[in-house]
Amino acid sequence: MLKDEHIRGIIKADIAVCEEADSFLQSAMWAEFKSRFGWTGGAFIIDWAQEKSTLLVLSRRLVPGFSFAYVPWGPQLPVDFPAAVRPQALAELALKLKPFLARNAAFIRFDPPWYAEHTDNSAAALQDEAASLVSAGFKCAAATVQPPDTVLVDLDASLENILAAMKPKWRYNISLAEKRGVQVNVGGAQEIETFYRLLKETAVRDGIAVHGIGYYKTLFEMCAQRGGNGGLTLRLYTASHEGDPLAAIVVLFRGKMATYLYGASSNIKRNLMSPYALQWKAMQDAKEAGCQCYDLFGIPPDENPNHPMAGLYRFKTGFGGRIVHRPGSWDYRYKPVIYTLFNLAEALRKKLCDRKKIRN
């Protein structure tokens, strides 16, 4: 039972209200994009007593006869909301959303957006919050959806100070790429074929799964349709040398945040350090566009040399940003038996994927 109530009410709303959300994952654009791939978006206004916020809830079929709901990087809580009661408030939200969901919804998954900066005590704090979420009725998802750990680069600083905050080797590699003639071009959907070729090459090398090319084309299409709305821009940066495409990244500019969504690189000329040049160019453009923060969007939880993505941790943390940790994905069960079966299947799938990464 809930001890206290933190939500005065929930009102179903038009999906357009989500366009003002802080995160692109809670935006109307994202709802429309995901609707092309089997999801249904629902928008709500949550009255937290102190203030109101919008909430995007995505739903889709789980197995024949059952569905589930998913809240990416939500809810957006009031600024001064006490951290100690967040798990309780999240459980209350899960219960109060249930009447708005399909009757066959087996569970609702949250990726809470709040985070803690990396400190000596951050691991213990995350463990305490996880215990509180379990006490509130949640179960940790077998696989995370959005990256809970990331690096945030402050773009309010001068370009000189942003560079100075990087590790010396990163500044050297940026300069090296320029001196050796790596060219960085900024484009969009017209370069998607090049990006996708590099992405498939990366997937084979690193043992990761990627979407079909239509997924990325649709994302560019959605963003182009909403171009200029809230400063929304999706850019594709491509690095090349003497006509050879070497690397590419996709970066979303939206409001105060620029987010590095996808990256790919070739197996050739890796000594030219083209990924460093790409990230630096994107950071400069984001700052010029008025963004205050550059999210490198995902790293392993800590500096573990045995982690299959340890190289990713070293690469992203070298750019000098703040390391932050979110709670990860948490499930509130409406139909425990169905959920248990799904959870077992998801855990098995994750185990197989992890083994593939280690082998590669």
N, C-alpha and C positions, 0 to 999 in steps of 0.2 A: 504494500500500500504506500502511496505517496504521502509524505509527512506534511508538505506544504505545497501550495499552488503558486506557480510563477507565471502562468499564462492566463490572462483574463479572457481571451477568446481567440478563435481562429475563423477567418472568413475566406471562402474560396474567391479567387479573383481572376481577372483576365491575365493571360500569360505576359502581356506587355508590361505589367507592373514590375516584372523581374529585370527589366532592362537597366534599372538603377542599382542593381545589386553590386556589391564591392567586387566579387569574384566573377570571372567570365563563366565559371562552371555553374553559377546560379543565374545566369542571364537568359533573357528570352531568345537570344541568338543560339545559345547552347541547346535550349529546349527544341528549337526548330531543327537544328542540326541533328540531334539525336533521334528526332522523329523520323528521319530518313532511314534509320537503322533499327527499327522495331520497338522503339521506346515511345511512351506517351507522357507528355509533360503536363503537370498540374501546378497552378500558382496559388499561393495562399498569402494572406496578411496575418502575421502573428502579433498579437497585442501582449507585450511583455510588461505591462503596467507602466514602467518608466518611459517606454517608447515602443514604436511598432517597427517591424521589419518584414521584408518579403521573403518568401521561401519557395524554391523550385523543388518539386518532387517528381522524379521520373519513375515510371512503372513499365513492366513488361512481363510477358509470360515466363514462368519458371519451368514448368513441365505441364503437360496437358491437364487442365483442370485447376491449375494454381498459378498465381502470379506473385511478384514481390515488388517492393518500392525501394527507391534509392535516392538519397539526398547528398549530392556531391558538394562538399565544402559548405555545409549548412548545419544548423541555423546560424545566422548572424545575430549575435547577442548584443545587448546594450553595452556600451563602452565600460561602464563601471560594474558590470555584472560580476558577483562574487565567484571566484574560481572554485571555491569549495562546494558550491551547489550546482555546478554545471551538469554533472551526471544525473542528478535528481531532475533538473529541468529538462534534460534530453529525454529521460524516461517519460516525463509528463507529456512532452510533445509527441512522442511515439504513440501514447495511448489516445491523445486527443485528435491525432490525425487518422486513427483507425476508421472512424465512421465515414471519412471522406474517400477511403480507398476501396478497391474492389473487395467484395465479401470473401473472395478466395485468396486474398493476400496472405502468404505464409509468414512473411517477416518484412521489416523495414530496415534498411542499412543506412547508416550515417557515416560520413567522413567529416567529423567536426573540423571547422576551420581554425580554431584557436591554436596557438602554439607557444612554446617556451624556447627561449634562446639557449644555446648549448653552454652549459656550465658543468662544473664538477658534480653538481647536485641534480642535474637535469634528468639523468637516468632514474634516480630514486623518485623524483617528482612524477615522472611518467608511470612508474610502477604503482605509486600511490593512487594516481588518477585511474589507472586500469582496474585496480582493486575496487575503487568506488563505482566504476561503471558496472562491474560484475554485481556488486551489491544492489545496484539500481535495477538489475534485471537484464543487463546486456551480456552478449557473448562476443568475444573477439572473433572477427571474421577469419576464416581459414586463409584467405588471400586478400591483400590490400588492393584497393582500386586506384585511388589517387596517391601519389608519393607522400608519405608522412614526414619525410626528412628532406630538407632542401637547403640551398644557399641563396641568400638574398643580398644583392649588391646595392648599396646606397648610391643613387644617382644624383642626390642633392649636392654631393661633393663636387669639386672641380674635376675636370678630366685628369689633371696632373695628380690630384690626390687619389682618384680612383686607381690610376696606374701605380702610384706609390704603395697602395695597400695590397697590391698583388705580390706574390712571391717573385723574387728576382728572376728565376728561370722562366716565369710566365711573361714577364716584360721582355726578356731576351727573345723568347720564341715569337712574340708578336713582331718585334723588330726584325727578326730573322726572316719571317715569311715575307715581309715587305721588301727587304733587301734582295731576296732571291727571286723576286718577280711574281709572287702570288697575287693574282687579281681577284678582288671581291666584287661581285655584281649583285645588285638588289633588284629583285623582280617579284613575280607572283606566279599565278597558275600557269603562265606560259612556259615556265621552267620545270613543271611538275614531273615530266618524263625523266629528266636528268636526275632530279632528286630521288625519284623512285628507283632508278637503276642503282644509285649509290646506296639507297636504303636496303635493297635486297642483298647487295654485297655485304653490307654491315650485318644483316640478320644471319647470314651464313657464317660469317667470321665469329660473331659473338654469341651465337646460339639463342637468338631472341625471336619472338613472333612479331609480325607486323600486319597491319591491315592491308586490304586490297587497295589498289591505286584509286578506286572510286571514292573511298573514304576521305582521302586527302583532297581530291578534286572537289568534293562536296563541301568540305570545310572552307576552301578558298571561295567557292561560290557563295556560301552563306555570308561570309565576311564582306565580300564585294558588294552584295546587295545592301548591306547595312553600313557601307563605307562612310566614315565621317561621323557616324552616330556615336557620341561619347568618345571620340578619338579612336574608334575601332579600326585597326589595320592589321592584316595578316601579311607578313613579308617573308619571302624566300630568299635567303642569302646563299650564293654559290661561289665557291673559291675554285679557281682554275690556274693552270700554269702551262704555258705554251700550248694551249688548246685542250689540255687534259682536265676534265672535271675532277677535282680532288675531294671536295667535301661540300656539304650543304646543311643549312639549318633553317627551321621554320620558327618564326617568332611572332607572337601575338601582342600587339600594342593596344591597350584598352585603359583609358583613364590614367590613373597614377601608376599603373603596373605594366611592365613588359614581361612576357613569359616565354621562355625558350621551351617550345613544345616538342620538337623532333630534331634529331640530328643524324647525319649519315656521312660516311667517309669511304674513300677508295682504298684499295690495298697498295696502290702505287704512290711513290713520291711522299711517303709519310714523313720523311726527314724534313720536308718543307714547312711543317707545322701549320698547315692551313686552318685547322679547327680553332687555333688561338686567334688568328686574324679575323675569322668569322665572328667569334664572340665579342671581340673588341669593337668591330664595326657596328654590331647590333647594339651594344651598350652606348656607343656614341650617338647613334640615331635615336635610341630611346630617350636619352637625355635631351636631345634637341627637340623631340616631340613633346616634351613636358612630363614624361614619366619620372617618377621619383624612386622607383625600385625596379630592379631587374632580377627576376626569379629564374634560377637555373633549373628548377623544377625536377628535383629528385636525385638523392644520393643514398648509398647504404647508410644504416643507422649510426655506424661508427667507423673508425679507421682500423678495420680488420684486414690485414694483408691476405687472409685466407678466404675472404668473401669473393664470390665469383665476379662481382662488379667493383672490386677494390680500385681498379684503374679509373673508374668513373668518379669515385670519391676523391682521389688525388687530383684529377683534372679540374673538377668543379670547385673544390675548396681552394685551389691555388689562385683563384681570381679575387680572393680577399674579402668575400662577403661574410655576413653573419650566418652561422649554421643554426637552423631552427628545427624543432621537432614537434610534430602534431600527433594526436592520439592514434591515428590510423583508422581502419574501418571497423565499425561495431554494429552488431545486429540485435534488434529487438524482436523477439519471436511472438507471432500471433498463433501459429499452428506448430507446436514444438515437434511433433512427429515428422511432418513433412520437412521442416527445417533441418532436423538432424540428418535425414537422408541426403539433403542437398549439401550440408556442411561436410559430410564424409566424402562425397563426390568431389567437392571443390578442393578439399585437402589433398586428395589423391592426385588431382590434376596439377596442383601447385608442386607437389613432390616430384612429379615426372618432369615438369618444366625446370625445376631447380637442378635436377640431375643432368639435364641437357646442357644447362649453362656451365656446370662444373666440368663436364666432358670437353666443352669447347674452350 
